[in-house]
Structures are given as structure tokens and as C-alpha cells.
Amino acid sequence: MRILATGGAGYIGSVTTRLLCDAGHDVVVLDTLERGYAASVDGRARLVQGSVGDRDAVCTALEGVDAVLHLAGYIEVAESQVRAADYLENNAVLPMELVESMLERGVDAIVFSSTAAVYGEPESIPINEDAPTRPVNVYGASKLMFERMLDWYGSRRGLRSVRLRYFNVAGAWPDGSIGEAHDPETHIIPRILGAVASGQRQFEVYGSDYDTPDRTCVRDYIHVCDLAEAHRLALEYVHSGGQTGVFNLGNGEGYSNLDVVRTCAQVVGSQIEVVFGDRRSGDPAVLVASASLAEEVLGWRPERPELARIATDAWTWHSTHPKGYRAVEEVVE
Ligand SMILES: NC(=O)c1ccc[n+]([C@@H]2O[C@H](COP(=O)([O-])OP(=O)(O)OC[C@H]3O[C@@H](n4cnc5c(N)ncnc54)[C@H](O)[C@@H]3O)[C@@H](O)[C@H]2O)c1
């Protein structure tokens, strides 16, 4: 299958592109490179630099494509609260150009990277796909808006879509050659490991007054390679006629922020002192997925569910790339 992966030069996109190439698929990446890196894109894929809202770039990238994987977007919760219009435009408005161009060319299958942030503060745990969607930040709202647009494109224009609602993604390609390089980094595992790699031994945990056993937030962590495999299955499902659906992707296991710090300390083999800061706005206390629907319909099961395995692979990447891709791209230039 020929797949267009928007945002394929980002963290999840680069890992997924490599896994799809390994599986024998032909991949075209469309990315502005605003927050991604050409050096992270597998050499077997074709990279088109441009936006999902730029018709010419989209048309070039769509040539011969059978299905689209739409990962491109802005992803930072805190930033979304202060740059609301940019998030709504980039995550919900510009991708309409992509969908219109797809349908003009008869491409009627899309897999969309959505997020657990669409649920907001959940009523019960684990969260299944029928849970109410009440995002508590602009990021979650922007992703939900695009999901709703996909519904309309489905009922009015025959577009089939699979929305994958990811929980907390972490880890790296196991040999450490590609991994997470956000700037600024807001995700807890790369923040801890990045701090250790740069010689710090103190780590700030946001919030110590949540209604959880150790008073810190609880999250469900999923290995980026398991997530990439779910994309492969979803693309093959929708390309072979599978119907529109929503699937949570997580491990079904919750770890508190203190569990995460302890596990990272074990993986790197050094002590990490915790200091407590304020809560971040828009952070629910507990987010844990039920991913049984993805198993039932897509045949997906995470193969690397252990937090220690996720942190170990992330450490292999961080310890060998303390400057992320910047050092790699300096050499290439
Ligand atoms: N990382 C997580 O834990 C997580 C969790 C839930 C959902 N997601 C979703 O997964 C997707 C990928 O996340 P990531 O962590 O790889 O993010 P990332 O920032 O590493 O990658 C996003 C990529 O999209 C590109 N991009 C942004 N706007 C674009 C546009 N208009 N046109 C073309 N390219 C554009 C960026 O340059 C970047 O390479 C996002 O849609 C995000 O909402 C991520």
C-alpha cells in the first residue's frame, strides 16, 4: 500500500514510518519540519516539505496514495491554552484541505492521531470509547473538532476514518536511533531522562494534591513501537474496507508520576530527587485506557507494556542523543 504520513518527521510519525517501511509499505511523508526533523525520516520514505493546508504540497504528496495517516499537528497542552487560535487552525481547519484533496482523488481512507485529551476529566476508569468527550484544554478540543469533521465527511462524502485516541506515548526505536525530541519537552519520561543526561539529579513533579494513592497524577504509558504497530493494523483495516471507528490505544495500567520517577531512576542507575511544583492547568488526575476494542477489531495487543521497558528504550535514545536530532542535522548540513 502507498501511504501518505502527514507529520511523519515528528516523534510518532518517524517511528511509524520506519515500521511501515519495514512491513513493505511505500510511505510519503508530508511535514512542514516546523517541529520535526528530516534526519528522523526513514531513507526509504519520500519526504515532501509542506503543510497539510497547502494544496500544492498536498497534491504532490497524494500522488498514487491508497490511504492517509494524519499525524501532523501541534501537541502541547499548555501552549494550546495561550495560542488557542493557532491550535484550532493547525489541528482542525488546515487538515480540511487534506481531506478535500483526498476525496477529489478518490482516496477515501484515513487514520487520524487523536488523543485521550478528548475525554477531559473522566467519570470512570478505565476509559472506553463510549465515555463522554468533554475536553478541558484547547488541544483536546481541537482534536475533537477534527474527529467531528471526519464524521461529517463520512456521512456526506463517504470518507472512512479510524481515529486512534492515544494515551501517553513514550519510548524509542529499541536501538536508540530515533526517539522523542520535542522542544520544549513537556512529557514526563523524556523530561526526566533529558535532565539526567544533562547531569541534573533533581526533578520537578507537577502537583501533589490529586485524588490518587500517592497524590500525583496517574497515566497510562504506551511504547511508541506498539503504537506504530496499531497504525499499521488500522491502515490495513481501513484500506481493506473496514468501517469508521474510534479506538483507544493504551496499556490499561496506570502509573503515578512518582512511579515513573522511580522507574527512570532504576533504568539510569542513579538517584533522582523529587521536588513538587504546582499543578499544570488542564491536567486530569487519572487517565487510563481500556483498549479492548482495538484488540477485538484490529487484533492489536501491546507487546512492550512494561514501564521499565518503555523507559529503557527511551534512555537508549536520550543517552546517545543528548541534543536530539540537532547534532545529527548539523553533521548532515
Ligand atoms: N506524543 C504523545 O504522547 C501524543 C499523545 C496523544 C496524541 N498525539 C498525537 O500524535 C500526533 C503526533 O505527535 P508527536 O508526539 O509525534 O508530535 P510531533 O510534534 O513530534 O510531530 C508532529 C509533526 O507534525 C508536523 N506538523 C505540524 N503542523 C503541520 C502541518 N500543518 N502540516 C504538516 N506538518 C505539520 C511537525 O513539524 C511535526 O513533525 C499529533 O497529532 C498528536 O496530537 C501524541
The ligand as an ORCA input file, in Angstrom:
! r2SCAN-3c Opt
* xyz 0 1
  N       3.152     12.334     21.846
  C       2.068     11.930     22.514
  O       2.158     11.450     23.673
  C       0.695     12.024     21.859
  C      -0.429     11.642     22.603
  C      -1.684     11.717     22.009
  C      -1.807     12.125     20.694
  N      -0.713     12.508     19.989
  C      -0.901     12.954     18.592
  O       0.030     12.290     17.764
  C       0.439     13.120     16.685
  C       1.962     13.123     16.605
  O       2.506     13.505     17.869
  P       4.076     13.636     18.073
  O       4.356     13.441     19.514
  O       4.781     12.790     17.076
  O       4.272     15.183     17.720
  P       5.474     15.906     16.975
  O       5.373     17.370     17.283
  O       6.763     15.225     17.282
  O       5.132     15.666     15.448
  C       4.156     16.420     14.769
  C       4.711     16.722     13.398
  O       3.724     17.430     12.657
  C       4.394     18.437     11.892
  N       3.371     19.450     11.601
  C       2.736     20.289     12.460
  N       1.822     21.022     11.796
  C       1.867     20.626     10.490
  C       1.145     20.992      9.317
  N       0.198     21.937      9.336
  N       1.434     20.348      8.158
  C       2.409     19.393      8.095
  N       3.141     19.035      9.175
  C       2.862     19.639     10.355
  C       5.515     18.922     12.800
  O       6.546     19.568     12.066
  C       5.975     17.614     13.430
  O       6.996     16.985     12.675
  C      -0.163     14.501     16.958
  O      -1.273     14.659     16.112
  C      -0.605     14.429     18.415
  O      -1.746     15.220     18.642
  C       0.546     12.466     20.542
*
